[in-house]
């Protein structure tokens, strides 16, 4: 009779499986992770690298982020950076104006990295503003008339008018979220870094939620909310905002009893535990196990998040929930507020996906297109800010609005504007950010960011700083990051 147990004995159990079940089963691993997150256990080796423990590196000013992204490239001049010189010199070439020639600027080629050389041009014939503008709020910041509701909130906003990026095609959508040019491949997104560093404050909901249709495959696809080498468990979880069917692929069928499903999950957990022992380093398997467990808990939590009928008529009216043109985006913004109320760290909302470059891509018919798109999002976004503030949540919730680049000051196709990576606008609100300020500037024509220039990772660094995270302390061994990946917090807009 042999005493060897490395294969099977009378029980048919592997020695590794037996030992793991006794001392380090998946339940034990999960318990250990929870204890580490709560600060009860720590790594033994002083100074040795360890994954994040869920605690911020320094005192945070914000707990959650709501990240609003307009797909296609919103015109900065017809939104948050009006340029009256475009009306003054409409129809003239840049060279015919007395303004410094932006086409001679070193910025024109210094940072540009074209996917298709020569595809997008500067378009020298200046195109007038397609909408009026005016001073808003006590701060008197100028904004386009396409944003009347958001204009009421301008004193809560820090508008950054001096963003720039290096991609003049729609791979800039991926770049805006990862900080890297699309030619360099996939990298972790800002949402996944936050997820990796902090996790959630609610174990029944995803830590990183994605709503709206994400960017198309042409422009980064799932990489726009992916975690890349951080592992699939840090990917954003897509949530369909449909109160009637909140979990179409996760909820059990109508003929399945709750007890029956619970039994199925117990069996699945046992099988997964066995597999986890055999393949302890399989990140995909660990993410799959976690997703199954989370899906089970979400069946109760998600319907509660999407129970909009519980909101007052005044709240519904504030968001435009019952208006056809605003209803869809209003639901997502309201769901975002309800998610951060419940402890979700990062909520990413996409707007304007059309299976290609995005609806905000205004090569032609800019006036008609932006009128429609602004009408869909202006009221819900303003309502989100007002609602968070009146509930005492804006101080701890950082709201970010962005788009991959701006539009050219010159005309394209007689009634549109081309892609423009040299200078564009984003804004932030809440979460320890100063309100009622416009930071940075483009030149008189809106061509180049010329004052307090910021590459897109400066925005990432600002978000991380407000959450109490030092991105350098999140770096993964064997995955060296570039200096530009880290960015620098925009100190001038931090309260």
Secondary structure, 3 states (H helix, E strand, C coil): CCCCCCCCCCCCCCHHHHHHHHHCCHHHHHHHHHHHHCCCCCCCCCCCCCCCCCCCCCCCCCCEEEEEEECCCCCCCCCCCCCCHHHHCCCCEHHHCCCCCHHHCCHHHHCCCCCCCCCCCCCCEECCCCCCEEEECCCCEEEEHHHHHHHCCHHHEEEEEEEECCCCCCCHHHHHHHCCCHHHCCCCCHHHHHHHHHCCCCCCCCCEEEECCCCCHHHCHHHHHCCHHHCHHHCCEECCCCCCCCCCCCCCCCCCCHHHHHHHHHHHHHHHHHHHHHCCCCHHHHHHHHHHHHHHHHHHHHHHHCCHHHCCHHHHHHHCCCCCCCHHHHHHHHHHHHHHHCCCCEEEEEECCCCCCCCCCCCCCHHHHHHHHHHHHHHHHHHHHHHHHHCCCHHHEEEEEEECCEECCECECCCECCEECCCEEEEEECCCECCCEEECEECCCCCCEEECCEEHHHHHHHHHHHCCCCHHHHCCCCCCCCHHHHCCCCHHHEC
